[in-house]
Amino acid sequence: MDSGIILVDKPQGWTSHDVVAVVRRQLPRGTRVGHSGTLDPLASGLLVLLVGRATKSAAVFLGLPKAYSGKIRLGLVTDTGDLAGKVLRERPVPALTAAELQALFDRYHGEVEMPIPAYSAVKYKGKPLYAYARKGIEVPVKTRRSDIMEWTLTGWVPPDAGFMLRCSSGTYARALAMLAGEALGCGGTLSELRREAVGGYELSSALTLEEVRRRGPIDCLLPAALPA
């Protein structure tokens, strides 16, 4: 089998492109390699790599729903919406119970119109938004409609709120963190993010990048058929 998918547990600090490049270098010259949706360097977790003929199904894989675990740092606002960015302001976090936070999360269930973070690859006039943000150039705020199937509080140790999120493709967890912080009046930023699932593919089935290197990508390939 010279085509299929590889389930990789992307390490924090790596870009999705970095992972693709490592795998591509171990495959025969000219082999096409893609992935099922970008994970920011801050994030870790499941990256579905598409190899060979499987890259023709990229649009299908990109459209699969995603599941994440993570944390929001309340009382902190950064220019990127995560801890990789520049701190813009810090504010006291109001006294909150876990039930109150869950009630806030529940307000965002269903179809939600969310602003796209300024530091993202979404294009404006042919250039990614991050290209403008890095130069301090303001552009019209873009929004995206997302479907939030589940947003559950998993822990609350102020100022950090742990969560599980199941959502449609293209949802920015950073945007949800910012929306929650704005609603509370103290601001919020994403402090941790781990992708747990892509469609029916689970992180528990993924290999570390070191395992893929050791075994070789060909021996790690799985059929590209979507699981039921």
Backbone hydrogen bonds, N-H to C=O, Kabsch-Sander energy under -0.5 kcal/mol:
donor,donor_aa,acceptor,acceptor_aa,energy
4,G,51,V,-1.8
5,I,222,L,-2.5
6,I,49,L,-1.8
8,V,6,I,-0.7
8,V,47,L,-2.4
9,D,207,L,-2.9
10,K,8,V,-1.1
10,K,45,G,-3.1
13,G,41,P,-3.7
14,W,11,P,-1.5
16,S,39,L,-0.6
19,V,15,T,-1.5
20,V,16,S,-2.2
21,A,17,H,-2.5
22,V,18,D,-2.0
23,V,19,V,-2.0
24,R,20,V,-2.8
25,R,21,A,-1.9
26,Q,22,V,-0.6
26,Q,23,V,-1.0
27,L,24,R,-1.4
31,T,28,P,-2.0
34,G,50,L,-2.6
36,S,48,V,-1.4
43,A,40,D,-0.9
44,S,193,L,-2.0
45,G,10,K,-1.8
46,L,195,R,-2.4
47,L,8,V,-2.7
49,L,6,I,-2.9
49,L,47,L,-0.8
50,L,34,G,-2.0
51,V,4,G,-3.0
52,G,32,R,-2.9
54,A,51,V,-1.7
55,T,52,G,-1.9
56,K,53,R,-1.8
57,S,54,A,-1.8
58,A,55,T,-1.6
60,V,57,S,-0.5
61,F,57,S,-2.0
62,L,58,A,-2.9
63,G,59,A,-1.3
64,L,61,F,-1.3
66,K,167,C,-2.5
67,A,197,A,-2.1
68,Y,165,L,-3.0
69,S,194,R,-2.5
70,G,163,F,-2.0
71,K,192,E,-1.8
72,I,161,A,-2.1
73,R,189,T,-3.2
74,L,72,I,-0.8
74,L,159,P,-3.1
75,G,187,G,-2.8
76,L,73,R,-0.7
77,V,89,R,-2.3
79,D,86,K,-1.9
83,L,190,L,-1.3
85,G,82,D,-1.6
88,L,77,V,-3.2
89,R,77,V,-1.4
91,R,75,G,-2.2
101,L,97,T,-2.0
102,Q,98,A,-2.5
103,A,99,A,-2.1
104,L,100,E,-1.7
105,F,101,L,-2.5
106,D,102,Q,-2.5
107,R,103,A,-0.8
107,R,104,L,-0.9
108,Y,105,F,-1.8
109,H,106,D,-1.6
110,G,148,I,-2.9
112,V,146,S,-3.3
114,M,112,V,-0.7
114,M,144,R,-2.8
116,I,142,K,-3.2
120,S,118,A,-1.4
124,Y,127,K,-3.0
127,K,124,Y,-1.5
129,L,122,V,-2.4
130,Y,120,S,-2.1
131,A,128,P,-1.3
132,Y,128,P,-0.8
132,Y,129,L,-0.6
133,A,129,L,-2.4
134,R,130,Y,-2.4
135,K,131,A,-0.6
135,K,132,Y,-0.7
136,G,133,A,-1.2
137,I,132,Y,-2.6
138,E,136,G,-0.6
144,R,114,M,-2.7
146,S,112,V,-3.0
146,S,144,R,-0.6
148,I,110,G,-3.1
148,I,146,S,-0.6
149,M,147,D,-0.8
149,M,166,R,-1.7
150,E,166,R,-1.9
152,T,164,M,-2.6
154,T,162,G,-2.3
155,G,162,G,-1.1
157,V,160,D,-2.2
160,D,157,V,-2.4
161,A,72,I,-2.5
162,G,155,G,-2.5
162,G,160,D,-0.6
163,F,70,G,-2.4
164,M,152,T,-2.1
165,L,68,Y,-3.0
166,R,150,E,-2.6
167,C,66,K,-2.5
168,S,147,D,-1.9
171,T,168,S,-1.3
173,A,171,T,-0.7
176,L,172,Y,-1.5
177,A,173,A,-2.3
178,M,174,R,-2.1
179,L,175,A,-2.5
180,A,176,L,-2.6
181,G,177,A,-2.1
182,E,178,M,-2.4
183,A,179,L,-2.3
184,L,180,A,-1.5
185,G,181,G,-0.8
185,G,182,E,-0.7
186,C,181,G,-1.3
187,G,181,G,-2.2
189,T,73,R,-1.7
190,L,81,G,-2.8
191,S,71,K,-2.4
192,E,71,K,-1.5
194,R,69,S,-2.9
195,R,44,S,-2.6
196,E,67,A,-2.6
196,E,194,R,-0.6
197,A,67,A,-1.6
198,V,201,Y,-2.1
199,G,65,P,-3.1
201,Y,198,V,-2.4
203,L,196,E,-2.7
205,S,202,E,-1.7
206,A,203,L,-2.0
207,L,7,L,-2.9
209,L,9,D,-0.6
212,V,208,T,-2.0
213,R,209,L,-2.3
214,R,210,E,-2.4
215,R,211,E,-2.7
216,G,212,V,-2.3
219,D,216,G,-0.8
220,C,216,G,-0.5
220,C,217,P,-1.3
221,L,217,P,-0.6
221,L,218,I,-0.9
222,L,5,I,-2.6
